[in-house]
Amino acid sequence: MSLLLKTHYKLAKTAIKENRTRSFLTCLGIAIGVASIILILSLMGSISNLVKSQTKEIGADLIVVRPSSTKDNLTNIVEELTSANSFQKSNLAIADVDAIKKVENVAAVAPIAISTNTVNSEKNNFESVPILGTNRDFIKIEPLALKYGAFLTDGNEENSVVLGHTLSLSLFNTINSTVGKTVTIMGEKFMIVGVLDEVERSINFDNVDFDNSLIMDIKSLDKITGSTQIQQINVKAANTDSLESISTNITNALVDQKLGDKNFSVAYGDEITHPASNLFTVVSGMLALVAAISLIVGGIGVMNIMLVSVAERTHEIGIRKAVGASSRNILMQFLFEALILCLLGGIFGLVLGYLLAFLLSVITPFAPYISWEIIAVTFLTTLFIGIVFGIYPALKAATKNPIDSLKHYR
């Protein structure tokens, strides 16, 4: 059996070498499809890991409360893409924050309410600025560094705001002399008490771009907007060994607060990243499906070239059958050749895909995500493509009549 496989390999190698340009272009069609899938899966894996690392940096004492829905999972994921619609339907309120504060072993509670509004400064005016409504506990939970000034503290939170690094540059063309100046939002003046240091990772489980956001007290946000929709509530546990019991107590406290209505979710540990992870999984799956179309096109190219090869080598097939080769031997010979073409394309595509991923990491914060699962799926996919699109030409070669084949000349 090993001798037969070795013979098939030598025959396939000879056939590929005799038509180097044609074989290269055939492999290139497979490589482009594989590289596209590798790039997409690497990018999505990197984004997912980036979000998970956010929770690890914060620590094992984080509990997150989010509004939930009775709708199916896919519908919830789609609604993640329309965040404004999500906020309008949020059932979390400031009273829920107060209820969670009373739970035993809770060290800090910080709501996250997102609104967009026009922010006016003495130099520039900007529309649709993300405004984050929270409280002074937020800095105890979120690992944000202040470049200048202070965060929302006792006595100054109602009429003060904190600017993101990029927003400060946009409004005042500077960050080092922004503290003490004022901005106007819906006719109300607020003093800037702090400027955040630049955040290296713009993607996080809070779904907030801190560099471009303005942070204010949630009660001030409620006052100027008239209604506040809380996206989520971050909770810092005092005891990391009893997260499960603390989460249960938070759930019970909110059920009592909402008069028995459990239209929210309480998550901790790896569960915190589930909404984002599910979203990335769906998006990466859809993009990989689109990229798979180019892989199918490459497979059609393999089948086309193999049919041409069968037509050109009809006389060779006749000679091999005349000297004792069975139809199975002919079938395996051409199928083996199609598999080698696809595997060569798969290897080239794997290298090309990760090369593109590394180049992308230079201009984005997404480091290439390499896993054995992706590599294994790549090779299994190329084998599958080789079998599916190589079987018809191989069968056509195997079923040729030896007498008619011997009469055929190129």
N, C-alpha and C positions, 0 to 999 in steps of 0.2 A: 504493500500500500504506500509506504514511504517512497519507494523507488518510483511508483507511478506519479505521485504528487511532485516529486523532483523533476520528472520528465515533463509534466504539465507546466511547471514553473519555467523550465528552460525554453520550452516552445513559446510560452507567453512572452518571456524576456526577449527572445529573438524577434518575434512579431512586432513588439513595441519598439525595439531598436531600429527595425527596418523602416518604420514610419514615425520617426521622432517628432516631427512637427505636428502631425495629426494627433499623435498620442498626447503631446503636451497640451494642445488646445482642448482635447477631450478632458484631460485631468484638470485643466484650468476651470472648466465649467463646473465641475464638482467642487473644486477648491473655493470658488467664489461663494457658493451656497453654504459650505461648511464654515468659512470665515465669517459670514454674516451671522450665522447662528451662534458661533463662539463669541463674537463681539457682543451680541445682545445678551446672552446668558452671563457673560463676564461682567458687563455693565450693571445688569440688574442684581447679580449676586453681590457686587461691590456696594450698591446703594442699600441693599437689605442689611449687609454687615455694618454699614455706616450708621444706620438707624439703631441697630442692636447695640453698637458700641456706645451710643449716647446713654442708654440706660445703665450700662456697666460703669461708665464714668461717674454717673450720678451716685451709683451705689445700689446695694441690695435692699435698701430701706424705702424704696419708692413704690407707692400705690397710686394708680390712676383711675379716676372715675370719669366715664364718658356717657353721653346719651346713647341709648340703644334703640333698636327698632324690631318689630315682629316680622319685618319683611325678610325675604331670603337673602343669603350672603352676597350673591352677585349684585342684587339691587343696592345693598349697602355700599359695596365697593364702587359702583357707578356714582353713587351720591357723594363719595369722597372727592370726586372730580369737580363737583359743584359745591364748593365749600360754603358759599354764601347761602345757598338753599339749606345746607345742613345746619348752619347757625340759626336760621330763622325757625327751624323745627326743633331746636334743642329744648329739652325739658328741665335742664339744670338751672338753678337760680341761686342768688346770693344767700337765701335762707338755708340752702343745702350746705353751703360752706360753713355757716355757723353751727349747723347740726353736726357736721363732721368734727369740728373743733372740740366738741364735748365728748367725743369718743376717747376711751382710755388708751394710753400709749401712742397717742398721735402728737408728734412734736411740732409739725408745721403743716398748714393748709394754704394752698394758693390757687385761686381760680384763674382760668385763661379765657378771656372774652375778646374776640377779634371784631374790630369795626374799621371801616375805611372812611377817611374824611380829608378835607382840604386843610393843610397846615400852612399858616402864614408866618413869615419871619420878617425882620427889618430889611432883608436883602432879597429873599426869594419866596415864592409861593408854589406849593406843590399840591396837586390833586391826588386823590386815591392813595393817601399814605396809610399803611397798616397801623392801626392803633391797638395796642395790647392793654386791656384792662386787667389788673391783678391787684395784689397787695404786697406789703413789705416782706411777707414770708417767702415770696417767690425767689429772692436771692439766696435764701437758705436751702432751697431745693435744687434750683437750676445752677449749674456751674458757670455762671457768667462773670467775667472780670470787668471791673470799672477802670477806664483809662483816666478819667478825671471826675472829681466830685464824689457824690454818694448816691445810694439808691433811695427808694421811698422809705423814709423813716418816720418815727413818731413825731407828730406835730407839723410835718411839712408835706404829707402825702396828698392832701386834698387839692392844693393849688400848684403842684409841682409835677414835672415830667422828666423822664430819662430818655435820651436820644441814642439811637444806634449809631455806630461809627460812620457808615456811609451816609445816613440821613443828616448827620451833623455837617458833613462836608457839603452836601447838597443845599442845605438851608443857609449855612453861614460861611461856606468856603473854608472852614477851619474846624478843628476839634479842640485845640488847646485853650481857646478863649471863649468857648460856648457857654460854660457854666455861669449862671447869673443872668443870662439874657432871657428874653421872653418869646413865646410863640403864641399865636392866636388860633383857636379852634372854635368854630361856630360862635364867634363873638366873645368867647371867654379867653382871658389871658392866663397863661401858665408859665411859671418860672422853671428854667432848666436847672436841675440840681446835679445832674450827672451825665456822663457820656460813656457808653460801653466801649470796651476794647474790641477790636475786630474779631469776629467769630470765624474761625477757619472752616467750620463745617456748617454750611447753610441749610442742609437737610437734617431734620431732627424729628423726634417722635411728637413734639409739640406742634409741628406744622407751622412754625413761625420763622420768618427771616429776620433775625434780630438785628442785623446790620442796617436794614432799611426801615425798621419799625420805631414807633414812639411808644413808650411805656408810661402809663399813668394809673392812678388808683381806680379800681373798678367802680367805686361809688361816684367818682368824678365823671367817668365815662357814662355811667347810667344817667347822670344829671344832664349832660349835654346832648345825649342821643335820645333820651326819653325811655329807652328800653334796652336792656342788656341781655344778650344771648350768650351763655357760657358754653364754650367749646368743650372744655374738660376741666377737671379739678385735680391738681397734683397734691399728693399727701406724703409727708415724710413720717415714717414710723419711728418711734423711740426705741423699739425693740425689734431687731431684725430676725430674731428667732421665732417670733410669733406673728409673722405676716398673714398667715392664713386666718388666725383668730381675729386679728385686727380688721382684715378685709370683711370677715363675716359680721363683725360689730358695726362697721361702716354701712354695710348693706342693710342691716336691721335698722340702724338709725335713719337712713334715707327712706326706707319703706314706711317707717312711722311718720316721718316728715311729710311724705307724699300720700299719706292716708291709704297705705296698702298698695300703691301703684309702683310696680318694679320695672319702670321703663328706662333703666340705666344699666351700665355694666361696671363692675369693679375688677380691675386687673392688676397683677403684680408679676414680677419675674419676666420670663419670656413672653407672657401673654400681652405685655404692654405694647410690643411691636406688631402684634397680629394684624391690626387694620392696615398698617403700612405694608407689612409683608404680603398680605393677601392681595393688596393693590398691585404691588410690584410683580407678584406671581402671575396675575391675570394679564398685566401689560406685557411682561416678558413673553408669556405664552402666545399672545396675539402677534407680537413682533416676530417671534420665532416661527410662527405659522406662515407669516408673510415671507420670511427669509427661506423657509422650506420650499416655497414655490420655485425659487432660483435653483435649489438643489434638485427638484424634480426636472426642471429644464435641463440641468446638467446630466441627469440620468437618461433623459431622452436623447441627448447628444451621444452618450455612451452606446445606447441601443442602435442609433443611426450608424455610428462608426463600426460597430460590430457586424451589422448587416452588410456594410460595404466590405468588411474584411472577409466575411463568409463568401460573398460573391467573388472576391478576388482569389480566394484560396480553394475554390471548388475542385480544381484538379488535384490539389494536395489532399483534400478530403477523400477523393476517389482512390488515390494511391495508398493512403493509410488504411482504408477499408479493405483494399485488395490484398494487403499483406497481413491482415488479421485483426485490425483495430475494430472494436465493437462500437455500436452507436453510443453506448454509455461513455466509452473513452473519448469520442469526438465531442459529446455533450460536455464532459468535464473539462476538456481542453479549452473550449471557447468560453465556458462559464468562468473558468479559472482566470482567463485573460481579462474578462470584464471585471472580475473582483479585484485583480491587481491594479487595473486602471483607476477604479474607484478608491482603493486604499491609498494609492499614490496621491490622488486628488485630496483625500481626507487628511493625509499627513501634511501636505502643502497648505491646505486650508486651515488646519490647526495652528501651524506656525504663523501663517498670515493673520489669522484672527487675533492671536495673542500679541503679535507685533503691533497691530492696530490698537489693541487695548492698552498697551504700554505707551504708545504715542498719545493716545487720548488722555492718559493719566497725567501727562506733562501739563496739559492746559485745563484739566478739571481735577476736582478733589477725589476722584474715584480711582482707587488703586485696582489693578487687574485682579480679578477673582479667579483663582485656579483651583480646580477640584478634580479628583479622580472620576467623580460622577459625570462631569461634563465631557472629559476625555473618553470615558467608556461609552457614553451615549453617542459621541461623535463617530467612533469606530463601528459601533453596532449599526448606526444609521447608514454609514457608507457601505457596509456589508449588505444591508437590506436593499439599498439602491442598486448595488452590483448584481444581486440575485434577481430582483424584480425586473430590471431593465436588461439583464444579460441572458435571462432564461429563454426568451423568444429567439434571438439569433442563434443561441446554442442548440435549441431544439430544431431550428431550421437546418443547421449544419448536420446534426445527427441523423436527420430523416432523409438526407439526400441519397439518391440511388447511386451506388458505386459505379455502375456501367455508364450512366449519363454523366457522372462527375468526371470520369476518365476521358470522356470525349470533349470535355470543356477545356478550352485554352484561353489564357488572358490575351 
